[in-house]
């Protein structure tokens, strides 16, 4: 079973703990997270993570969520430029 359209907002120093909890709870309820349909988007001040991915979820510079393209500043300008 898959869960769709989940957004997690967390401070940089809490992201690993939150993702670990998410994966633990998902496993408990037999849910799967598809890393190829997921991304970590660091919003605000372009904070960077040390790794290119966490728990096999890639870190992205922009991400499309529910059809809207958003960048690391929380802006939808990339989306507006393409329509």
ChimeraX commands (.cxc) that place a marker at each C-alpha (Angstrom):
marker #1 position 0.00,0.00,0.00 radius 0.5
marker #1 position 1.21,3.51,-0.77 radius 0.5
marker #1 position 0.44,6.84,0.85 radius 0.5
marker #1 position 0.24,9.79,-1.54 radius 0.5
marker #1 position 0.95,13.51,-1.33 radius 0.5
marker #1 position 2.68,13.86,1.97 radius 0.5
marker #1 position 4.47,17.09,2.89 radius 0.5
marker #1 position 6.70,17.32,5.92 radius 0.5
marker #1 position 8.02,20.65,7.15 radius 0.5
marker #1 position 10.87,20.50,9.60 radius 0.5
marker #1 position 13.99,22.34,10.65 radius 0.5
marker #1 position 17.24,21.19,9.08 radius 0.5
marker #1 position 18.59,19.75,12.33 radius 0.5
marker #1 position 15.45,17.59,12.75 radius 0.5
marker #1 position 15.11,16.15,9.25 radius 0.5
marker #1 position 16.97,12.88,9.79 radius 0.5
marker #1 position 15.02,12.08,12.95 radius 0.5
marker #1 position 11.72,12.87,11.22 radius 0.5
marker #1 position 12.53,10.73,8.18 radius 0.5
marker #1 position 13.60,7.83,10.40 radius 0.5
marker #1 position 10.28,8.09,12.27 radius 0.5
marker #1 position 8.38,8.27,8.98 radius 0.5
marker #1 position 10.07,5.12,7.66 radius 0.5
marker #1 position 9.58,3.28,10.98 radius 0.5
marker #1 position 5.87,4.13,11.10 radius 0.5
marker #1 position 5.44,3.32,7.42 radius 0.5
marker #1 position 6.97,-0.09,7.97 radius 0.5
marker #1 position 4.72,-0.70,10.99 radius 0.5
marker #1 position 1.61,-0.04,8.86 radius 0.5
marker #1 position 3.00,-1.81,5.78 radius 0.5
marker #1 position 3.21,1.40,3.75 radius 0.5
marker #1 position 5.96,2.01,1.20 radius 0.5
marker #1 position 7.67,5.28,0.39 radius 0.5
marker #1 position 8.75,5.56,-3.21 radius 0.5
marker #1 position 12.06,7.49,-3.26 radius 0.5
marker #1 position 11.78,8.03,-7.02 radius 0.5
marker #1 position 8.57,10.01,-6.48 radius 0.5
marker #1 position 9.91,11.88,-3.45 radius 0.5
marker #1 position 12.38,14.67,-2.82 radius 0.5
marker #1 position 13.82,16.78,-0.06 radius 0.5
marker #1 position 13.53,20.47,-0.86 radius 0.5
marker #1 position 15.44,22.73,1.47 radius 0.5
marker #1 position 13.40,25.94,1.63 radius 0.5
marker #1 position 14.56,29.26,3.07 radius 0.5
marker #1 position 18.05,30.67,2.73 radius 0.5
marker #1 position 19.10,27.75,0.50 radius 0.5
marker #1 position 20.27,25.68,3.43 radius 0.5
marker #1 position 22.25,22.70,2.25 radius 0.5
marker #1 position 22.42,19.15,3.48 radius 0.5
marker #1 position 25.78,17.44,3.58 radius 0.5
marker #1 position 24.48,14.54,1.47 radius 0.5
marker #1 position 22.76,14.35,-1.92 radius 0.5
marker #1 position 20.04,12.18,-0.38 radius 0.5
marker #1 position 18.70,10.90,2.92 radius 0.5
marker #1 position 17.13,7.45,3.22 radius 0.5
marker #1 position 17.48,7.22,-0.59 radius 0.5
marker #1 position 15.28,10.32,-1.03 radius 0.5
marker #1 position 17.15,12.80,-3.26 radius 0.5
marker #1 position 17.76,16.41,-2.31 radius 0.5
marker #1 position 16.32,18.66,-5.07 radius 0.5
marker #1 position 16.74,22.32,-6.00 radius 0.5
marker #1 position 13.12,22.46,-7.17 radius 0.5
marker #1 position 10.18,20.12,-6.83 radius 0.5
marker #1 position 6.77,19.73,-8.41 radius 0.5
marker #1 position 4.03,19.18,-5.85 radius 0.5
marker #1 position 0.41,18.77,-6.94 radius 0.5
marker #1 position 1.36,20.20,-10.32 radius 0.5
marker #1 position 3.10,23.33,-8.96 radius 0.5
marker #1 position 6.86,23.73,-9.41 radius 0.5
marker #1 position 8.52,25.30,-6.37 radius 0.5
marker #1 position 12.15,26.24,-5.78 radius 0.5
marker #1 position 14.31,26.32,-2.65 radius 0.5
marker #1 position 13.21,29.85,-1.82 radius 0.5
marker #1 position 9.61,28.68,-1.58 radius 0.5
marker #1 position 8.81,30.54,-4.79 radius 0.5
marker #1 position 6.53,29.29,-7.56 radius 0.5
marker #1 position 8.21,31.58,-10.12 radius 0.5
marker #1 position 9.71,28.54,-11.90 radius 0.5
marker #1 position 6.15,27.30,-12.40 radius 0.5
marker #1 position 4.84,30.66,-13.57 radius 0.5
marker #1 position 7.67,31.00,-16.11 radius 0.5
marker #1 position 6.68,27.69,-17.73 radius 0.5
marker #1 position 2.98,28.43,-18.20 radius 0.5
marker link #1:1,2 radius 0.2
marker link #1:2,3 radius 0.2
marker link #1:3,4 radius 0.2
marker link #1:4,5 radius 0.2
marker link #1:5,6 radius 0.2
marker link #1:6,7 radius 0.2
marker link #1:7,8 radius 0.2
marker link #1:8,9 radius 0.2
marker link #1:9,10 radius 0.2
marker link #1:10,11 radius 0.2
marker link #1:11,12 radius 0.2
marker link #1:12,13 radius 0.2
marker link #1:13,14 radius 0.2
marker link #1:14,15 radius 0.2
marker link #1:15,16 radius 0.2
marker link #1:16,17 radius 0.2
marker link #1:17,18 radius 0.2
marker link #1:18,19 radius 0.2
marker link #1:19,20 radius 0.2
marker link #1:20,21 radius 0.2
marker link #1:21,22 radius 0.2
marker link #1:22,23 radius 0.2
marker link #1:23,24 radius 0.2
marker link #1:24,25 radius 0.2
marker link #1:25,26 radius 0.2
marker link #1:26,27 radius 0.2
marker link #1:27,28 radius 0.2
marker link #1:28,29 radius 0.2
marker link #1:29,30 radius 0.2
marker link #1:30,31 radius 0.2
marker link #1:31,32 radius 0.2
marker link #1:32,33 radius 0.2
marker link #1:33,34 radius 0.2
marker link #1:34,35 radius 0.2
marker link #1:35,36 radius 0.2
marker link #1:36,37 radius 0.2
marker link #1:37,38 radius 0.2
marker link #1:38,39 radius 0.2
marker link #1:39,40 radius 0.2
marker link #1:40,41 radius 0.2
marker link #1:41,42 radius 0.2
marker link #1:42,43 radius 0.2
marker link #1:43,44 radius 0.2
marker link #1:44,45 radius 0.2
marker link #1:45,46 radius 0.2
marker link #1:46,47 radius 0.2
marker link #1:47,48 radius 0.2
marker link #1:48,49 radius 0.2
marker link #1:49,50 radius 0.2
marker link #1:50,51 radius 0.2
marker link #1:51,52 radius 0.2
marker link #1:52,53 radius 0.2
marker link #1:53,54 radius 0.2
marker link #1:54,55 radius 0.2
marker link #1:55,56 radius 0.2
marker link #1:56,57 radius 0.2
marker link #1:57,58 radius 0.2
marker link #1:58,59 radius 0.2
marker link #1:59,60 radius 0.2
marker link #1:60,61 radius 0.2
marker link #1:61,62 radius 0.2
marker link #1:62,63 radius 0.2
marker link #1:63,64 radius 0.2
marker link #1:64,65 radius 0.2
marker link #1:65,66 radius 0.2
marker link #1:66,67 radius 0.2
marker link #1:67,68 radius 0.2
marker link #1:68,69 radius 0.2
marker link #1:69,70 radius 0.2
marker link #1:70,71 radius 0.2
marker link #1:71,72 radius 0.2
marker link #1:72,73 radius 0.2
marker link #1:73,74 radius 0.2
marker link #1:74,75 radius 0.2
marker link #1:75,76 radius 0.2
marker link #1:76,77 radius 0.2
marker link #1:77,78 radius 0.2
marker link #1:78,79 radius 0.2
marker link #1:79,80 radius 0.2
marker link #1:80,81 radius 0.2
marker link #1:81,82 radius 0.2
marker link #1:82,83 radius 0.2
view
